[in-house]
Amino acid sequence: MAAILLAAAACGVHRSPPTIALSYPAYARAYATVAEALVRPGGDRPRLLVDTVDIQESAESMVAWAQRVGLLPEVVGVVGPSGSRLALATAPVYNAAEIPQVVPVATAHQLALAGPWTFPMAPDDSVEGAFLADYIGRAVGARRVILFYENDEFGQSLRGSLLKEFLRHGITVLAQIGVFPNSDFEPLLDAALVEGRPDALVMATRATEAGAIANLAASRLPGVPVVAADGALVPDRLVQLAGTGLANLRAVAFWVPDTTDPRQREFIAETRRVTGHDPDADRAMIQDGIALLTTATDEVGTDRTAIRAWLRSLGQERPAFRGITGLISFAPGRAHALHMVRIAADGRIVPEPIR
């Protein structure tokens, strides 16, 4: 069953603090501990509801969690899940229960059609695909690429966007290879190379696949860039798997830490204290998702319909929300800041200048 991890601070007589559900069973305790220190410090903090039973992020367990959350009238909103597959699987449950669902980093464009209670924060795959194709064509100067894509909602959706954008940029796709985390990458890469030598390898995959293929490419295609989508940006995993190919690997990031910003410095320091690691874009956007729902309850109360309207108004009737990852709105045609980064041998994220 579900359990409340954080209790609100009691300061005099107040209405009960709002309850926000975190749809991240594997890491929710760490996210909640960081949020406790940074959201409304010294005041009434929201209660953060986490799943203390299921720790595997499968579609079945996450849908079951969503169904349990849907029965709790005190929940004012949900943050997560991040993966496109899990976000699409749970969105119908949250929409049926009329609970605002803020989705930090899932990129499948289908989320925009999931229902009026679902709010994707990240740029969708059409925006990311355009950014990647422009970088590959303009900055890398590639005209022939091999595309590896994850065989799930994330990879297949991004693949569609990339193919369209490559056509627009005059980039030839020599081969398209669907992969899973347990794929045998060596014969897959060898089979793709039969079609010719590429100017770049493109990875619409997660870190396991991107790291393993970058490692293989270092010997088979020395010097050929490996350009990965945001799903691959797990620095520790890439350092572990990419070997000497790490130097040729670049990835999309939704957020690059700015240590000149006092709020970001505080967030980075607190994340290091709790987890022992620097925060990545996922953690930063989850923190912003919690802050979004907390601010909504400050301004319009705990009525879910009012919170939905508040979220929808950002960047339109209301100014965009200023989060640690930048300005956040849900207005049509909203702008997104995307970055290209590389990973240093010690796991640090280093911004890559885009000419």
C-alpha positions, -999 to +999 in steps of 0.1 A: +000+000+000+010+036-003+026+056+026+032+092+034+070+097+035+071+134+046+049+150+072+042+188+070+057+211+096+032+223+121+034+260+127+004+273+145-031+267+132-031+261+094-052+241+069-038+207+062-009+210+038-014+196+003-004+160-006+016+156-038+023+121-051+057+112-065+056+086-092+092+075-088+093+043-066+130+036-072+143+071-062+113+088-045+129+089-010+159+108-023+137+132-043+115+138-013+143+144+010+158+171-013+124+186-018+118+188+020+148+210+024+141+233-006+103+236-009+089+262+015+119+260+039+108+269+074+071+268+065+043+244+058+057+219+033+035+197+012+032+161+021+050+139-004+033+106-011+056+078-023+052+041-031+069+021-004+060-013-017+067-015-055+102-004-063+103-015-099+092+010-125+072-014-147+040-003-165+020-027-143+033-015-110+030+022-120-006+018-132-015+000-100+001+028-080-018+054-101-050+036-093-043+037-056-035+074-057-067+080-076-087+069-046-071+095-023-090+127-022-062+146-004-038+143-034-037+175-053-014+164-080+012+139-092+048+144-104+059+118-129+067+093-141+095+103-164+097+076-190+074+080-220+061+045-218+052+048-181+038+083-185+015+072-213+004+041-194-006+061-163-020+092-179-055+076-185-057+067-148-049+102-136-072+118-162-101+096-152-094+105-115-091+142-125-057+146-108-032+170-124-002+150-136+030+170-142+054+149-163+090+162-160+111+146-188+090+122-209+092+133-246+066+113-265+044+137-284+014+116-276+014+130-241+000+162-254-031+143-264-033+122-232-059+144-216-066+178-200-050+167-167-016+158-181+011+184-183+044+175-200+072+198-190+100+186-214+102+194-251+085+166-271+103+144-296+095+167-325+114+195-308+143+173-297+144+157-332+147+190-349+175+201-324+194+168-329+192+169-367+203+206-368+233+198-346+242+167-366+239+185-399+254+219-390+278+214-361+289+178-369+287+183-406+273+147-411+256+137-443+254+099-437+243+085-404+233+052-388+203+055-364+199+032-334+166+035-316+151+020-284+123-003-293+097+014-271+075+045-270+105+068-264+128+055-291+101+048-317+085+082-314+119+100-315+129+079-345+099+092-364+108+128-357+145+122-366+137+106-400+115+136-409+142+161-398+170+142-415+151+143-448+147+181-444+184+185-437+195+163-466+210+137-443+210+101-455+201+073-430+222+043-440+205+020-415+179+020-387+186-005-360+161-012-332+177-022-299+169-033-263+192-030-232+201-067-235+208-067-273+240-081-286+254-048-299+285-060-317+267-079-346+241-051-348+268-025-354+286-048-379+254-054-398+247-016-400+282-010-413+275-031-443+255-002-456+286+021-456+307+042-433+287+069-415+297+104-406+279+099-372+260+074-351+228+087-337+213+072-306+176+075-298+183+052-269+190+051-232+224+051-216+231+013-217+228+012-255+245+045-261+275+036-239+279+001-253+277+013-289+301+042-283+326+018-269+323-005-299+325+025-323+358+037-308+375+007-324+354+001-355+348+038-364+376+058-347+368+095-345+332+091-357+309+111-333+282+094-314+253+118-308+226+107-283+192+119-272+183+130-237+174+095-226+211+084-227+223+111-204+231+091-173+267+102-167+278+074-143+264+048-166+281+063-197+314+065-180+311+028-170+301+016-204+316+039-231+353+033-224+375+052-248+344+060-268+333+085-242+354+112-258+334+109-290+300+109-273+276+139-271+241+140-257+211+163-254+205+178-220+173+196-209+193+214-181+229+224-175+238+235-140+245+272-135+265+276-103+262+314-106+225+310-097+220+309-059+189+286-061+208+262-083+238+262-060+215+254-031+198+226-051+231+211-062+245+212-027+214+195-012+214+168-038+251+161-032+244+159+006+215+135+002+227+113-027+265+118-029+262+129-066+255+160-086+220+163-099+211+156-135+183+171-156+158+145-144+163+154-107+162+192-115+130+189-135+114+167-108+122+193-082+106+219-105+075+197-108+071+196-071+076+233-068+050+239-096+023+220-077+033+236-044+031+271-058-002+263-075-017+254-041-003+286-026-020+307-052-053+289-058-057+264-030-061+226-031-090+222-056-078+201-084-097+219-111-083+252-100-048+237-100-053+224-135-064+259-147-034+275-129-010+251-147-027+257-181-025+295-176+013+296-172+028+316-201-006+329-210-028+346-184+000+342-159+038+346-164+058+315-170+069+298-138+106+305-129+120+271-120+156+261-114+157+247-149+144+279-164+110+293-174+082+267-175+049+272-193+023+250-209+013+275-236+011+264-273+044+271-291+063+275-258+101+278-261+125+252-247+162+255-239+181+225-252+218+219-247+244+196-262+269+182-236+297+158-233+307+137-203+341+141-187+359+110-174+349+118-139+312+120-148+309+158-149+285+172-175+304+197-197+285+220-221+294+216-257+296+248-277+272+248-307+286+268-336 
